[in-house]
Amino acid sequence: MLALSIAAFPEELPLETARAVLDAAAAKVAEAGAILAGGHTIRDVETKYGLAALGLVHPKGIWRKSGAKPGDALFLTKRLGTGLVLTGVREGAVGAAERDAATDSMAELVMGAAEALRPFEPNAVTDVTGFGLFGHALEVADRSGVRVVLEAERLPLLPGADAAAAQGLRTGGDGRNRHFAGAAVELAGVSEETALVGFDPQTSGGLLVSLPADRSAVLEATFASEGLFLARVGRVEAGRGVLVA
């Protein structure tokens, strides 16, 4: 797999800062087993950095969003709340420890979770990123022709996410995610804090996994033995849309 840098740096950005960004990106690409082949850098008033990944996948190795089946169990491989925590940091609602925990989560590759998951042949898998948990769960529900049921009390949160939600803080993407998914997401008596978590856009979130429930215990034991995070967050039923209860 190849990766290309997309960088926008202000003219006044210290050279050592720009170098630190590029060096850290190269190290993360290497950790993923890829090669950083080059990229494009421009001047901009704001610092921006991203990567475009190019690669091949065997047709039998593709995980789709469209295969979830009634009776499946649902799992998350990372905690939720990156947007809320970082907004809380900017607003002074949470501190450095919470910021560092969110940063560590964002920097963690999903590769380890994916490798541990592959032998279990999940029915459907998607990442949880910009559309938030509710938006990506809706994609799975719509494409699979099923109802996704998320259990509010089981949703795993990053430290500080609950504090930010309790203060009613919202990220910029919250409103857009509600517009995208809100009409198809039924919030059955859950709090607004839960809604804030579910619509919160995630940066480098984990995987949302749907697999037969009878494989759940072995999956949980496998992740625990390898020191990987895993949380069971719901189930799949016949029907349509997303229910949060």
N, C-alpha and C positions, 0 to 999 in steps of 0.2 A: 504494500500500500504506500502511496505517495501522499504527502501533505504540502500545501502551499500556504505561505504566510500572507495575510492581508493586514497591513499595519498603517495606521494614521497617527502621526506624532506631531505635536506643536513644535515650532522652531525653537522655543525656549526650554523644551524638556531637556533636563540634564542627560548627557550622553550615557552616563553610567546607569540611569534608569531605563533608557531605551535598550541598552545592552542586557540588563537584567531581564526585561520582558522577553527578548528574543532568545536568550540562553535558557530561560525556564521553559519556553515553548518547545525548543529543540529537545530538551531533556524529557518532556512529557510525550512528545511524538516518539522518541526512541523507546520510552517505557511501553508504549502501545505497539511496538514492533514495526513501526513505519519509518520512512525516510523523509526528512524535511528537504525538499528539492529546490526551494527558492520561494519566490513570491513577489509581492508588489508593495512598495512603501510610498506614501504621499504625505505632504504637510496638511495639517488640519488644526483647528482651534481646540479640539478635544482629543484626548488619547483614546485610540480604539485599536483593538487587536483581535484577530480571529484566524481560523485555519479552515481551509477547504481540503477535504480528504477525497482521494481518488483511489479506487481499488476494484477488485473483482470478488464475487462471491459465487460459490457453487449453487446451482438452482435448488439442490436438496438441502442446502444449509440456510435458506432464507426463512426468517420468522416473520409472519404476517400478523396484521391486526384483525383479520377477518375470520379466525377459526375458533373463537371462544364458544363453548357449548354449555347448555344448562347442566348444572351439577358441578361445574368447575369451581375451584377455589382461586381466589385472587391474592397476589402477593406484591409487595413493594420491596425493592432492594436498596433504597436510600430513604432517609428521613425527609420530611417536607418542610418548607418555610424559608428557602434561600432569599426570596424577594422580600418577605416580611422582615427577616432579620436585618438585611442590609438597609432597608428603609428605617427600621428601628435604630440602627447605628447612626444614620444621618440625623434622625430626629432626637437623639439622645435618650431613647427609651430602653435600649439594651447596650451592653458594654463590650469591651474588647474580647473577653472570653467567648461570648456568643458569636462575635464576628469571626474569631479564629476557628470556631467549630464549623461555621457555615463555609468558610474558605477551605477548610480541610475536606469537607464533603464535596464541594465543587471540584476540587483538584483530584479527587479519587476517580480513577477510570472505572467504567462498568465492565471492563474486560474480565475481571476475576469472577464477578457474579454471572456473566454470560457463560464462561467456561464451566462453572459449577452447574449451571442450569441445563446446558445442552443435552446431557445424557437422559434427562427426564422428558424430552420431546414435548414441550409445552404446546398447547393448542393455539395460543395467541400471545404475542409480546409486543409492547411498544415502550418507547422511552417517555418519561414525564418531563417535559420541558416547557416551552413558551405558553401552551394552552392550559397549563396547570393540570392537577390531577383530574378534576371534573371534565375538562375539555378532552383530555386524552382518553379517559374512560368512556366518554361519549363516542369517540371515534371507534373504539373497540365494539361498543354496543351496536352502533349503526351498521358497521361493516360486517358484523357477525350475525345480525338479526336476533339479538338477545337483549335481556335486561341485565345491567350491571348494578349490583347492590353493594354499596360501601358502608361499612359500619363506623360511625363517627368516633366511637370510643377507641377504636383500634388504630386510627390514623397516627403514624409515628411522626413526631415533631422534632425539629432541631431546637437546641436550647435557645430560648429567647423568642421563638416564634409565637408562643402562647401569650407572652407579655406584649408583644407588638400588636397581635390581634385583639387583645383585651382593650387596648387603647384605640382601636378602630383604625389603625394605620392601613393604608392601601398602597400597593405599587401602581405604577402607571398602567400596567397591563390588566389590572383587575377588571376595570370596566369593559375592556374589549373582550375579555374571556367570558364575562357575564352575558354580553351581547351575543357572542358566538354560541354558548352552550346553555345559558340560563333557562331558556324555555323548555329544554329537554331534561333538565336536572331537577328532580323532585326532592326538596329538602323537608323531610318528614319530622318536623318538630325540633330540628337541630338548631344550635345557636348561630348567630351571625359570625362569631369567632370561627366556627367550623367552616362556614361559607368563605370567609377570608382566606383560610388555609387552602381550601379546595380550588379556589379560583386564582390563587397566587401563582404567577408564572415562575417556573423553576429554571435556574441556570445549572446545567450539568446535573439534572435530576437522575433518579434511578430508573429501573425497569418496572413496568407494570406487567405482571405475568398471570396468565390464565392457564391452569392445567387441571387434569382430573383430580378430584379431591382425594382419591385413594392413594395418590402419590405424595400428599402433603407432608406426612410425618417423616418420610425418608428425606424429602427435600429439606425440611427444617433441620434435620439432624446433619445433613451434608453441609449446609451453610454454617451451622454452628461449629462443626469440626474443623472447618477451614477458616474460622474467624471472620466470616462475612455476615454483614447485616441482612436480615430478612424479617419482614412483618406480614402476617396474614391480615388482610384488610377488608375482605368481603367474599362475595360469591357471585355466580352467574345463574340467572333464572330464565325461564321462558318469558317473553314479553319484549318491551322496547324501552329505550332510554336509560337513564341513570337514576337510581334511588339512593339517597343518603339518609340513613336512619340511625 
